[in-house]
Amino acid sequence: MPREIDRRDAAQRRSSKLLLAMGVVVLLGAAAYMGLTLLVNRRVPAHPDTHYTAENGLTVYYEGETWPLCGMTEDPALGHALRLASAEDASDPNYQIVLMQRGDKTTYPDYLAQSEKDLKQAYGVISPRKVNLTVEGAAVTARRYDLQAYYGILATVEYPSGDTVYISALTKLASINDVVNLIEGVSLS
């Protein structure tokens, strides 16, 4: 009987050590996750080295290395729009694309709500989150969406003159800093 008690005590000590080790691993994992999240999502200031004035009256200041493709395109959803992309091929692991269209408040009466409805229909769960953006001389409303392997950003930039810039962006990157910096570099020409 005393031998059995010793075995039971030894088993309980091993179980306690194992639970303690598992708890330490979980805490280290949580700390690493928080550290990586802060590192990836920290705000990196833009260093624009290029500007482009589009046919639709938009001027954008951007980093040429990040956005090597810039020009006007005919998008099926947005029509005539300014397109900036990080690569030609969407299968590129760092692929990002931003489309910007100039209009007024009547162009898309409820752009964000309708686009959000379309995203929800296409992707199911989209987890919308507000994004704080600042464009000099304009009011900005922006949201970020988790779209499976992508992040989507929709924004409206409304100027006192009545002009509105409608923005749709898609990125595979965990950080949306490049897209945010690009949106904040938009102005009317």
Secondary structure, DSSP 8 states (H G I E B T S, - for coil): -HHHHHHHHHHHHHHHHHHHHHHHHHHHHHHHHHHHHHHHHS-------EEEE-TTSEEEEE-TTT--EEEEEEETTTEEEEEEES-S-TTSTT-EEEEEEEEETTTSTTHHHHHHHHHHHHHS----EE-----TTSEEEEEEEEETTEEEEEEEEE-TTSEEEEEEEEE-SS--HHHHHHHHTEEE-
